[in-house]
Amino acid sequence: MNGQVYLMFGPVFLTLFLMTVPVVQSGNVLVFPVDGSHWVNMKILIEALHAKGHNITVIRMSDSWYIKESSPLYTFITLKTAGGFDEEFFQVFASRMLNILRDGSTWARLKLEIETWQGFLEMIKAEYDLIVNMLEDQQLIHSLKESKYDLMLTDPAMFGGVILGHYLKLPIVYNVRWTVYNEGHFAIAPSPLSYVPLPMIELSDCMTFFERVKNILMYIITEIQVAFMIAPYYSEVSERFIGPGTSYFSLIQGADLWLHRVDFIFEFPRPTMPNIVYMGGFQCKPSKPLPQDLEDFVQSSGDHGVIVMSLGTLIAQLPDDVAEAIAEAFAELPQKIIWRYKGRKPSALGNNTLIMDWMPQNDLLGHPKTRAFVAHGGTNGIQEAIYHGVPIIGFGLIFDQPDNLSKMRVKGVAKTVDFATVNKESFLETVKEVLYNPSYRENMQRLSRLHRDVPVKPLDSAIFWIEFVMRHKGAAHLRTESYKMPWYSYHSVDVMLFLLSAVTFIMLTTYVLIRYLCCRICRRKNKLE
């Protein structure tokens, strides 16, 4: 009977179901990515879009580091100008930063801040030249216009994709954590400084009075730095190619959709906007079986398990004394260690430690024998650790890494190492604390359950919204127009001044009137006497 019912009504139900699924014809997507680890994220979106039948064109620089010219996923356009975002620049920069960090003095910290901004300014100048050369290349621009793209997908950590999308008048979708201005939320969403900590200063959303003072002071300093170091370059090129009076900030705010690479498992709760879609951990996936030799090494750890260590793509090697201290500490542990490291092999390396040039990090973090993850604090690695429920020992070396780890420390899933003072004893103590205090693992597994308990996978949600923007040729109904308001209107300064003026006028008028009446009464009284 059931079979007969299915044969009768099954096709009807299937047809009705298919009618409810949004259909997107094959679209043409122009992608302007940021190189390095940002490309790792963007490539995942490109793979998913390609699997849905969309045609992808990727714009790459002549000195691209990660972005290859040949790929079955996309066609490419190589710009004639270098972007200044090449491997050599970042390797030298990262090595310099590590040496300054290792110094550990107050002057070294100040020097780190100065050199970070100097490096950032060099990148801005290089990108300024790239944007000018790109938009003045009439052959390139004509080709892009003739290709009839449906959408621009870009990462606003650099400005090139933002301005090109507006120049071509395309709907714009961001794959975002950072903009050239600040963390993504600060460019578009209300950010009350009383409980929204400024990135990079390692504060939580529960600040003391003096922490709030620090938060506001650092916000003012950051705004001044942006106004004098970033705005002159980007606003000049915006006025030149988009139109007089155009600010780079309004172009950043004018995107249709923001696919944000965090969620509120990672971030602290804060105000948001309707065109921000959270896809934190979209790159995470279940682990696959390890290669047999690596699986044998992992299994040889017995009940002690393994520790995975990786400091990301930029930190190829550590200062020799730090590497030796880490190796000595690892040698005293009963766990097996898998360490991704390209530097000189430490002489103190124990038999329990396996050094690799590359390792399947996601598959190792998802292995049931993995007990802890020693990491630099990059967003991708932290998201994978959350997904697989693995507690973190963090170094927090450069850029956003210390702040990311600070968030994890507040949530009770990580303990950080002071790179300036780390030695064998302090590192070993930190590792043992995370390994043998069950609260770290319990808290991280709780975050993992929260992260996974969603109605739609983050990557599926991201692809849906990209296709949504294609179907509707934008998402203006989700985008606030507040970015077109001058700052004094946005913050209602003009309204407050008007009301203050009105109240002042009424009070003065009342005062004058009362004084006048009092004077009249006094005069009349004097005449009667």
Secondary structure, DSSP 8 states (H G I E B T S, - for coil): -HHHHHHHHHHHHHHHHHHHS------EEEEE--STHHHHHHHHHHHHHHHTT-EEEEEE-TT-SS--S--SS-EEEE-SS--S--HHHHHHHHHHHHHHHHH-SHHHHHHHHHHHHHHHHHHHHHHHHHHHHHHT-HHHHHHHHHTT-SEEEE-TTSSHHHHHHHHTT--EEEEESB-SSSBHHHHHS---TTTS--TTS---SS--HHHHHHHHHHHHHHHHHIIIIIHHHHHHHHHHHT-TT--HHHHHHT-SEEEES--TTTS------TTEEE-TTTT--------HHHHHHHHTTGGG-EEEEE-TTT-----HHHHHHHHHHHHTSSSEEEEE--S---TT--TTEEEESS--HHHHHTSTTEEEEEE---HHHHHHHHHHT--EEE---STTHHHHHHHHHHTTSEEE--TTT--HHHHHHHHHHHHH-HHHHHHHHHHHHHHH--SS-HHHHHHHHHHHHHHHT--GGGS-SGGGS-HHHHTTHHHHHHHHHHHHHHHHHHHHHHHHHHHHHHHHHHHH-
